[in-house]
Structures are given as C-alpha cells and as structure tokens.
Amino acid sequence: MMPLAVLVVAKAPVPGLAKTRLAAVVGDQAAADIAAAALLDTLDAVSGTEAAARVVALTGDLDQARHSGEIRDRLDDFIVVPQRGAGFARRLANAHTDAAAVTGLPVLQIGMDTPQVTAGLLDECGQALADSDAVLGMARDGGWWLLGVRDRRTAGCLADVQMSTSYTGAETLAALRGTGATVALVRELADFDTVDDIAEVRRACAPGSRFVRAAREF
C-alpha cells in the first residue's frame, strides 16, 4: 500500500453536546457514552492499519468528555490537530489540508460514526486510493463515511457541499468529479446518528466491542 495518513475527524463526547439526536431519546450521558465507545473503537481500528501516519482533527472540550482519560491515552498514538473553520463542511476541508500539511502524505479520512470499521477495511480503501485520485465510501443514510484524496486541494470541494442531508453523498461525489478527479467507490456502511441506527451498526461490530457494550440496551 502506498504511504498515506489516516485522519479521524472527531468531536469530544461531552454530555449535552455529543450526538444530540440520539440524546433526545436515550439521554445526554448515555449518548455521550455511546459516542465515546464509537470513537475509541474507531481509533483502535486506525491504529491497526498499515498507515504511515495517524491524525485526529478534534473539536470540543476533552476535559468534559466521557471517558476522557481513556481517550487521552489512546490519542498518544496520534497526531492531534484542532478543527478550524466555520461550519462542518469547511472544517472537513481544513482537516484534510492540515493532515496533509503535518504528514506530507495523501489522506484517508473517516469520522467516528462507523465503529464497525476494521483495520483491514481501511487498508483496502487505502489500496483503492493508490489507483484513483480519490476514494469515497457512501453511507446508507445518503451521506458518506470515508473520503480519501491524493491531493489535499481535491478536498477543498467539500466546502461547497451541504452536510448531514440524505443527498450529501451524491453531492460529494459530484463535487469530487467536478474537480476532474477520478473517484473509486468503496464499501457502503451504515453509520449512526439516531437511536434507530443503533441496532444495524451494533450488529456489524465485533462482539464485545466498546460500542456493543455501550449500546446493548438500545
């Protein structure tokens, strides 16, 4: 696999601020616990990849987060950069720019909403990037869960995409192709934002994972 950086765009799992749509049903603390479990499982998967560098673009107050000590310990294995910019789309584009700047490598980016992801799957996606300008993993809700680019400037098109809609994935694909990039589509995954998403994602996780334990009642 060509050398690349795996980037996780993450939000500190602070009760009342993390997973607010989920929290509306399960409560602030339970939602934050589930978000923390998802983040930690994701970081474990990234740590197991063949990536040459691992980066987390983080927003939020980690001191106020659930499981903050465990998260801090896990982040010792990552380069941590702050998220910057107004709006989620701009922060995503900037995270790609910053990860490429600190590593000098192509960037494969995921979020923290697909805790079922494995190191092997991420390595497969990285291999696909070796043969294309970009790779995109669609999510079943119409969004996307993974974006890889060989040139940081390609990710700049994200700033013009409306995020968190049922057509974000399609708009992102069109925006990438609009830059002239060749785009390889990789495996579609379910992600979680609401309580109705929990069961499908939990079934896809390894038994005994943090997410399975945190979300078993839902």
Contacts in CASP RR format, 6 or more apart in sequence:
PFRMAT RR
TARGET T0000
AUTHOR 0000-0000-0000
METHOD contacts of the structure
MODEL  1
MMPLAVLVVAKAPVPGLAKTRLAAVVGDQAAADIAAAALLDTLDAVSGTE
AAARVVALTGDLDQARHSGEIRDRLDDFIVVPQRGAGFARRLANAHTDAA
AVTGLPVLQIGMDTPQVTAGLLDECGQALADSDAVLGMARDGGWWLLGVR
DRRTAGCLADVQMSTSYTGAETLAALRGTGATVALVRELADFDTVDDIAE
VRRACAPGSRFVRAAREF
1 50 0 8 1.000
1 123 0 8 1.000
1 126 0 8 1.000
1 127 0 8 1.000
1 130 0 8 1.000
2 106 0 8 1.000
2 126 0 8 1.000
2 129 0 8 1.000
2 130 0 8 1.000
3 52 0 8 1.000
3 105 0 8 1.000
3 106 0 8 1.000
4 51 0 8 1.000
4 52 0 8 1.000
4 53 0 8 1.000
4 105 0 8 1.000
4 106 0 8 1.000
4 107 0 8 1.000
4 108 0 8 1.000
4 126 0 8 1.000
4 129 0 8 1.000
5 51 0 8 1.000
5 52 0 8 1.000
5 53 0 8 1.000
5 54 0 8 1.000
5 55 0 8 1.000
5 99 0 8 1.000
5 100 0 8 1.000
5 103 0 8 1.000
5 104 0 8 1.000
5 105 0 8 1.000
5 106 0 8 1.000
5 107 0 8 1.000
5 108 0 8 1.000
6 46 0 8 1.000
6 49 0 8 1.000
6 51 0 8 1.000
6 53 0 8 1.000
6 54 0 8 1.000
6 55 0 8 1.000
6 107 0 8 1.000
6 108 0 8 1.000
6 109 0 8 1.000
6 110 0 8 1.000
6 122 0 8 1.000
7 55 0 8 1.000
7 56 0 8 1.000
7 57 0 8 1.000
7 95 0 8 1.000
7 96 0 8 1.000
7 99 0 8 1.000
7 107 0 8 1.000
7 108 0 8 1.000
7 109 0 8 1.000
7 110 0 8 1.000
8 39 0 8 1.000
8 42 0 8 1.000
8 43 0 8 1.000
8 46 0 8 1.000
8 54 0 8 1.000
8 55 0 8 1.000
8 56 0 8 1.000
8 57 0 8 1.000
8 78 0 8 1.000
8 109 0 8 1.000
8 110 0 8 1.000
8 111 0 8 1.000
8 112 0 8 1.000
9 56 0 8 1.000
9 57 0 8 1.000
9 83 0 8 1.000
9 91 0 8 1.000
9 92 0 8 1.000
9 95 0 8 1.000
9 109 0 8 1.000
9 110 0 8 1.000
9 111 0 8 1.000
9 112 0 8 1.000
10 39 0 8 1.000
10 42 0 8 1.000
10 56 0 8 1.000
10 57 0 8 1.000
10 58 0 8 1.000
10 59 0 8 1.000
10 111 0 8 1.000
10 112 0 8 1.000
11 17 0 8 1.000
11 18 0 8 1.000
11 35 0 8 1.000
11 58 0 8 1.000
11 59 0 8 1.000
11 60 0 8 1.000
11 112 0 8 1.000
12 18 0 8 1.000
12 58 0 8 1.000
12 59 0 8 1.000
12 60 0 8 1.000
12 61 0 8 1.000
12 62 0 8 1.000
12 64 0 8 1.000
12 65 0 8 1.000
12 68 0 8 1.000
12 71 0 8 1.000
13 19 0 8 1.000
13 32 0 8 1.000
13 33 0 8 1.000
13 35 0 8 1.000
13 36 0 8 1.000
13 39 0 8 1.000
13 65 0 8 1.000
13 66 0 8 1.000
13 67 0 8 1.000
13 71 0 8 1.000
14 32 0 8 1.000
14 60 0 8 1.000
14 61 0 8 1.000
14 64 0 8 1.000
14 65 0 8 1.000
14 66 0 8 1.000
15 23 0 8 1.000
15 28 0 8 1.000
15 29 0 8 1.000
15 31 0 8 1.000
15 32 0 8 1.000
15 64 0 8 1.000
15 66 0 8 1.000
16 23 0 8 1.000
16 28 0 8 1.000
16 31 0 8 1.000
16 32 0 8 1.000
17 32 0 8 1.000
17 60 0 8 1.000
18 31 0 8 1.000
18 32 0 8 1.000
18 35 0 8 1.000
18 36 0 8 1.000
18 65 0 8 1.000
18 66 0 8 1.000
19 31 0 8 1.000
19 32 0 8 1.000
19 34 0 8 1.000
19 35 0 8 1.000
19 193 0 8 1.000
20 31 0 8 1.000
21 193 0 8 1.000
21 194 0 8 1.000
22 31 0 8 1.000
22 34 0 8 1.000
22 35 0 8 1.000
22 192 0 8 1.000
22 193 0 8 1.000
22 194 0 8 1.000
22 195 0 8 1.000
22 198 0 8 1.000
23 30 0 8 1.000
23 31 0 8 1.000
23 32 0 8 1.000
25 194 0 8 1.000
25 195 0 8 1.000
26 34 0 8 1.000
26 195 0 8 1.000
26 218 0 8 1.000
29 66 0 8 1.000
30 218 0 8 1.000
32 65 0 8 1.000
32 66 0 8 1.000
33 66 0 8 1.000
33 67 0 8 1.000
33 214 0 8 1.000
34 192 0 8 1.000
34 198 0 8 1.000
34 211 0 8 1.000
34 214 0 8 1.000
34 215 0 8 1.000
34 218 0 8 1.000
35 66 0 8 1.000
35 112 0 8 1.000
36 65 0 8 1.000
36 66 0 8 1.000
36 67 0 8 1.000
36 70 0 8 1.000
36 71 0 8 1.000
36 210 0 8 1.000
36 214 0 8 1.000
37 67 0 8 1.000
37 115 0 8 1.000
37 209 0 8 1.000
37 210 0 8 1.000
37 211 0 8 1.000
37 213 0 8 1.000
37 214 0 8 1.000
37 215 0 8 1.000
38 112 0 8 1.000
38 113 0 8 1.000
38 114 0 8 1.000
38 115 0 8 1.000
38 192 0 8 1.000
38 210 0 8 1.000
38 211 0 8 1.000
39 71 0 8 1.000
39 112 0 8 1.000
40 67 0 8 1.000
40 70 0 8 1.000
40 71 0 8 1.000
40 74 0 8 1.000
40 210 0 8 1.000
41 115 0 8 1.000
41 205 0 8 1.000
41 209 0 8 1.000
41 210 0 8 1.000
41 211 0 8 1.000
42 110 0 8 1.000
42 111 0 8 1.000
42 112 0 8 1.000
42 114 0 8 1.000
42 115 0 8 1.000
42 117 0 8 1.000
43 56 0 8 1.000
43 71 0 8 1.000
43 74 0 8 1.000
43 75 0 8 1.000
43 77 0 8 1.000
43 78 0 8 1.000
44 74 0 8 1.000
45 117 0 8 1.000
45 118 0 8 1.000
45 119 0 8 1.000
45 122 0 8 1.000
46 54 0 8 1.000
46 78 0 8 1.000
46 110 0 8 1.000
46 119 0 8 1.000
46 122 0 8 1.000
47 54 0 8 1.000
47 74 0 8 1.000
47 77 0 8 1.000
47 119 0 8 1.000
48 119 0 8 1.000
49 119 0 8 1.000
49 120 0 8 1.000
49 122 0 8 1.000
49 123 0 8 1.000
50 123 0 8 1.000
51 108 0 8 1.000
51 122 0 8 1.000
52 103 0 8 1.000
52 105 0 8 1.000
53 79 0 8 1.000
53 102 0 8 1.000
53 103 0 8 1.000
53 105 0 8 1.000
54 77 0 8 1.000
54 78 0 8 1.000
54 79 0 8 1.000
55 78 0 8 1.000
55 79 0 8 1.000
55 80 0 8 1.000
55 81 0 8 1.000
55 98 0 8 1.000
55 99 0 8 1.000
55 102 0 8 1.000
55 103 0 8 1.000
55 107 0 8 1.000
56 75 0 8 1.000
56 78 0 8 1.000
56 79 0 8 1.000
56 80 0 8 1.000
56 81 0 8 1.000
57 81 0 8 1.000
57 82 0 8 1.000
57 83 0 8 1.000
57 91 0 8 1.000
57 94 0 8 1.000
57 95 0 8 1.000
57 98 0 8 1.000
57 99 0 8 1.000
58 75 0 8 1.000
58 80 0 8 1.000
58 81 0 8 1.000
58 82 0 8 1.000
58 83 0 8 1.000
59 82 0 8 1.000
59 83 0 8 1.000
59 91 0 8 1.000
62 68 0 8 1.000
62 71 0 8 1.000
62 72 0 8 1.000
65 71 0 8 1.000
79 99 0 8 1.000
79 102 0 8 1.000
79 103 0 8 1.000
81 95 0 8 1.000
81 98 0 8 1.000
81 99 0 8 1.000
81 102 0 8 1.000
83 91 0 8 1.000
83 94 0 8 1.000
83 95 0 8 1.000
84 91 0 8 1.000
84 94 0 8 1.000
84 98 0 8 1.000
85 91 0 8 1.000
85 94 0 8 1.000
88 163 0 8 1.000
88 164 0 8 1.000
89 158 0 8 1.000
89 159 0 8 1.000
89 160 0 8 1.000
89 161 0 8 1.000
89 162 0 8 1.000
89 163 0 8 1.000
90 158 0 8 1.000
90 159 0 8 1.000
92 109 0 8 1.000
92 147 0 8 1.000
92 155 0 8 1.000
92 158 0 8 1.000
92 163 0 8 1.000
93 155 0 8 1.000
93 156 0 8 1.000
93 157 0 8 1.000
93 158 0 8 1.000
93 159 0 8 1.000
95 109 0 8 1.000
96 107 0 8 1.000
96 109 0 8 1.000
96 147 0 8 1.000
96 149 0 8 1.000
96 152 0 8 1.000
96 155 0 8 1.000
96 156 0 8 1.000
96 158 0 8 1.000
97 152 0 8 1.000
97 155 0 8 1.000
97 156 0 8 1.000
99 107 0 8 1.000
99 109 0 8 1.000
100 106 0 8 1.000
100 107 0 8 1.000
100 152 0 8 1.000
101 152 0 8 1.000
106 129 0 8 1.000
106 148 0 8 1.000
106 149 0 8 1.000
106 150 0 8 1.000
106 151 0 8 1.000
107 148 0 8 1.000
107 149 0 8 1.000
107 152 0 8 1.000
107 155 0 8 1.000
108 122 0 8 1.000
108 125 0 8 1.000
108 126 0 8 1.000
108 129 0 8 1.000
108 135 0 8 1.000
108 146 0 8 1.000
108 147 0 8 1.000
108 148 0 8 1.000
109 146 0 8 1.000
109 147 0 8 1.000
109 148 0 8 1.000
109 155 0 8 1.000
110 117 0 8 1.000
110 122 0 8 1.000
110 145 0 8 1.000
110 146 0 8 1.000
111 145 0 8 1.000
113 145 0 8 1.000
113 191 0 8 1.000
113 192 0 8 1.000
113 193 0 8 1.000
114 139 0 8 1.000
114 145 0 8 1.000
114 146 0 8 1.000
114 189 0 8 1.000
114 190 0 8 1.000
114 191 0 8 1.000
114 201 0 8 1.000
115 201 0 8 1.000
115 205 0 8 1.000
115 209 0 8 1.000
115 210 0 8 1.000
115 211 0 8 1.000
116 189 0 8 1.000
116 190 0 8 1.000
116 201 0 8 1.000
116 204 0 8 1.000
116 205 0 8 1.000
116 206 0 8 1.000
116 211 0 8 1.000
117 145 0 8 1.000
117 189 0 8 1.000
121 187 0 8 1.000
122 146 0 8 1.000
124 186 0 8 1.000
124 187 0 8 1.000
125 135 0 8 1.000
125 137 0 8 1.000
125 146 0 8 1.000
125 148 0 8 1.000
125 186 0 8 1.000
125 187 0 8 1.000
126 135 0 8 1.000
126 148 0 8 1.000
128 135 0 8 1.000
128 184 0 8 1.000
128 186 0 8 1.000
129 135 0 8 1.000
129 148 0 8 1.000
129 149 0 8 1.000
129 150 0 8 1.000
129 184 0 8 1.000
131 184 0 8 1.000
132 150 0 8 1.000
132 181 0 8 1.000
132 182 0 8 1.000
132 183 0 8 1.000
132 184 0 8 1.000
133 149 0 8 1.000
133 150 0 8 1.000
133 151 0 8 1.000
133 154 0 8 1.000
133 180 0 8 1.000
133 181 0 8 1.000
133 182 0 8 1.000
133 183 0 8 1.000
134 147 0 8 1.000
134 148 0 8 1.000
134 149 0 8 1.000
134 150 0 8 1.000
134 154 0 8 1.000
134 176 0 8 1.000
134 181 0 8 1.000
134 182 0 8 1.000
134 183 0 8 1.000
134 184 0 8 1.000
135 146 0 8 1.000
135 147 0 8 1.000
135 148 0 8 1.000
135 183 0 8 1.000
135 184 0 8 1.000
135 185 0 8 1.000
135 186 0 8 1.000
136 144 0 8 1.000
136 146 0 8 1.000
136 147 0 8 1.000
136 148 0 8 1.000
136 169 0 8 1.000
136 172 0 8 1.000
136 173 0 8 1.000
136 176 0 8 1.000
136 183 0 8 1.000
136 184 0 8 1.000
136 185 0 8 1.000
136 186 0 8 1.000
137 144 0 8 1.000
137 145 0 8 1.000
137 146 0 8 1.000
137 147 0 8 1.000
137 185 0 8 1.000
137 186 0 8 1.000
137 187 0 8 1.000
137 188 0 8 1.000
137 189 0 8 1.000
138 144 0 8 1.000
138 145 0 8 1.000
138 169 0 8 1.000
138 173 0 8 1.000
138 185 0 8 1.000
138 188 0 8 1.000
139 145 0 8 1.000
139 169 0 8 1.000
139 188 0 8 1.000
139 189 0 8 1.000
139 190 0 8 1.000
139 191 0 8 1.000
140 188 0 8 1.000
140 189 0 8 1.000
140 190 0 8 1.000
140 191 0 8 1.000
140 200 0 8 1.000
141 166 0 8 1.000
141 190 0 8 1.000
141 191 0 8 1.000
141 193 0 8 1.000
141 197 0 8 1.000
142 165 0 8 1.000
142 166 0 8 1.000
142 167 0 8 1.000
142 168 0 8 1.000
142 169 0 8 1.000
142 170 0 8 1.000
143 165 0 8 1.000
143 166 0 8 1.000
143 167 0 8 1.000
143 168 0 8 1.000
143 169 0 8 1.000
143 172 0 8 1.000
143 191 0 8 1.000
144 168 0 8 1.000
144 169 0 8 1.000
144 172 0 8 1.000
145 189 0 8 1.000
145 191 0 8 1.000
146 186 0 8 1.000
147 155 0 8 1.000
147 158 0 8 1.000
147 172 0 8 1.000
148 155 0 8 1.000
149 155 0 8 1.000
149 181 0 8 1.000
153 179 0 8 1.000
154 176 0 8 1.000
154 179 0 8 1.000
154 181 0 8 1.000
157 172 0 8 1.000
157 175 0 8 1.000
157 176 0 8 1.000
157 178 0 8 1.000
157 179 0 8 1.000
158 172 0 8 1.000
158 175 0 8 1.000
160 175 0 8 1.000
161 168 0 8 1.000
161 171 0 8 1.000
161 172 0 8 1.000
161 175 0 8 1.000
162 168 0 8 1.000
162 171 0 8 1.000
165 171 0 8 1.000
173 183 0 8 1.000
173 185 0 8 1.000
176 183 0 8 1.000
177 183 0 8 1.000
189 204 0 8 1.000
190 197 0 8 1.000
190 200 0 8 1.000
190 201 0 8 1.000
190 204 0 8 1.000
191 197 0 8 1.000
191 201 0 8 1.000
192 198 0 8 1.000
192 201 0 8 1.000
195 218 0 8 1.000
198 215 0 8 1.000
198 218 0 8 1.000
199 218 0 8 1.000
201 211 0 8 1.000
201 215 0 8 1.000
202 211 0 8 1.000
202 212 0 8 1.000
202 215 0 8 1.000
202 216 0 8 1.000
205 211 0 8 1.000
205 212 0 8 1.000
206 212 0 8 1.000
END
